[in-house]
Amino acid sequence: MENTREKLIEATYEEVYSHGYQGASLSNILSNANVHKGSMYHFFKNKKELVLCTISEKMNERYEKLFQIIIKENSPCLQRLYALLRDTTRRDFKRGCPLGNLVQEMSNLDNDFDITLKNIYQAFCNVLEDIYNHAVKMKELPSTCNTKKLALFSVSCLEGALLSVKASSNEQDFLDVVEELIAYIEHYKFN
């Protein structure tokens, strides 16, 4: 049974990522998951609950993986973060950011989406704040660094960079923003 739920989550993520919530077809989700509608209702009340659960699980899974890749006990982390940010193979520039897309589409239309998306966005900020706190602990950043604000600034830069690439179809826009973000973070070392 759990395999059925996982198939639904995967198919829903791909459908919503490609078409948005309002454009997502429940028929396509069920077909791509190779699941009957009754099976979906065993796990979820409706399409909305399925999508909210999917985006929460998938994005939190991404943030957990990010944290595990970057943070190694008693080891500097900023160079790993920079390498990850520069790695464009991890990005789908054509579709943009799954979180950013849904925030733009749904946050002002539905309170449940608004709350869920704000929580996910905050989780992204929290992961980066934890990474920057680790960098302070490892003496990569000074103790005067406001890691909370730096995390918010970083998320804002990255989300804006993804939107810029989606608008321009130029991946270099993303890399240019990443390099400026890295330069900004490195600036803390000298202040």
ZIZI-V677032 format. One record per pair of residues at least 12 apart in sequence whose C-alpha atoms are under 10 Angstrom apart, sorted by the first residue. I is the first residue (numbers start at 0). J is the second residue. Records with the same first field share a line. If there is no record, write none. Layout:
I = J + J
//
This chain:
0 = 38 + 41 + 42
1 = 42
3 = 32 + 33 + 34 + 35 + 38 + 39 + 41 + 42
4 = 32 + 34 + 38 + 39 + 41 + 42 + 43 + 49 + 53
5 = 32 + 53
6 = 28 + 29 + 31 + 32 + 33 + 34
7 = 28 + 29 + 30 + 31 + 32 + 33 + 34 + 38 + 39 + 42 + 43 + 49 + 50 + 53
8 = 28 + 32 + 49 + 50 + 52 + 53 + 54 + 56 + 57
9 = 28 + 31 + 32 + 53 + 57
10 = 25 + 27 + 28 + 29 + 30 + 31 + 32 + 33 + 53
11 = 23 + 24 + 25 + 27 + 28 + 29 + 31 + 32 + 46 + 49 + 50 + 51 + 52 + 53 + 54
12 = 28 + 49 + 50 + 52 + 53 + 54 + 56 + 57 + 58 + 97
13 = 28 + 31 + 97
14 = 27 + 28 + 31 + 50
15 = 28 + 50 + 53 + 54 + 97 + 100 + 101
16 = 54 + 94 + 95 + 96 + 97 + 98 + 100 + 101
17 = 93 + 94 + 95 + 97 + 100
18 = 94 + 100
19 = 94 + 97 + 100 + 101 + 103 + 104 + 105
20 = 46 + 47 + 50 + 51 + 100 + 101 + 104 + 105
21 = 47 + 101 + 104 + 105
23 = 46 + 50
24 = 46
25 = 39 + 45 + 46 + 49
28 = 46
47 = 111 + 112
48 = 111 + 112
50 = 112
51 = 111 + 112 + 115 + 116
52 = 115
54 = 97 + 98 + 101 + 112 + 115 + 116 + 119
55 = 98 + 115 + 116 + 118 + 119
56 = 119
57 = 97
58 = 97 + 98 + 116 + 119 + 120 + 122 + 123
59 = 118 + 119 + 120 + 122 + 123 + 126
61 = 123
62 = 119 + 122 + 123 + 124 + 125 + 126 + 127
63 = 122 + 123 + 126
65 = 80 + 83 + 123 + 126 + 127 + 130
66 = 80 + 123 + 126 + 127 + 129 + 130
67 = 130
68 = 80 + 83
69 = 81 + 82 + 83 + 127 + 130 + 133
70 = 129 + 130 + 131 + 133 + 134
71 = 133
72 = 133 + 137
73 = 133 + 134 + 136 + 137
74 = 133 + 134 + 136 + 137
75 = 130 + 133 + 134 + 135 + 136 + 137 + 138 + 139
76 = 130 + 131 + 133 + 134 + 135 + 137 + 139
77 = 130 + 131 + 133 + 134 + 137 + 139 + 140 + 181 + 184 + 185
78 = 139 + 181
80 = 127 + 130 + 131 + 181
81 = 177 + 178 + 180 + 181 + 184
84 = 157 + 173 + 174 + 177 + 178 + 180 + 181
85 = 173 + 174 + 175 + 177 + 178 + 181
86 = 174
87 = 170 + 171 + 173 + 174
90 = 161 + 170
91 = 161 + 165
92 = 160 + 161 + 162 + 163 + 164 + 165 + 166 + 168 + 169 + 170 + 173
93 = 161 + 162 + 164 + 165 + 166 + 168 + 169 + 170
94 = 161 + 162 + 164 + 165
95 = 158 + 160 + 161 + 162 + 163 + 164 + 165 + 166
96 = 157 + 158 + 159 + 160 + 161 + 162 + 165
98 = 116 + 117 + 119 + 120 + 123 + 158
99 = 116 + 120 + 158 + 159 + 161 + 162
100 = 158 + 162
101 = 113 + 116
102 = 115 + 116 + 117 + 120
120 = 151 + 154
121 = 150 + 151 + 154
123 = 150 + 151 + 153 + 154
124 = 146 + 147 + 148 + 149 + 150 + 151 + 152 + 153 + 154 + 155
125 = 146 + 147 + 150 + 151
126 = 150
127 = 146 + 147 + 149 + 150 + 151 + 153 + 154
128 = 145 + 146 + 147 + 148 + 149 + 150 + 151 + 153
129 = 146 + 147 + 150
130 = 146 + 150
131 = 144 + 145 + 146 + 147 + 149 + 150 + 184
132 = 144 + 145 + 146 + 147 + 150
133 = 146
134 = 146
138 = 188
139 = 184 + 185 + 187 + 188
140 = 184 + 185 + 186 + 187 + 188 + 189 + 190
141 = 187 + 188 + 189 + 190
142 = 187
143 = 187 + 190
144 = 184 + 187 + 188 + 190
145 = 187
149 = 180 + 183 + 184
152 = 180 + 183
153 = 177 + 180 + 181 + 183 + 184
156 = 173 + 176 + 177 + 179 + 180
157 = 173 + 174 + 176 + 177 + 180
158 = 173
159 = 172 + 173 + 176
160 = 172 + 173 + 174 + 175 + 176 + 177
161 = 173 + 174 + 176
163 = 176
//
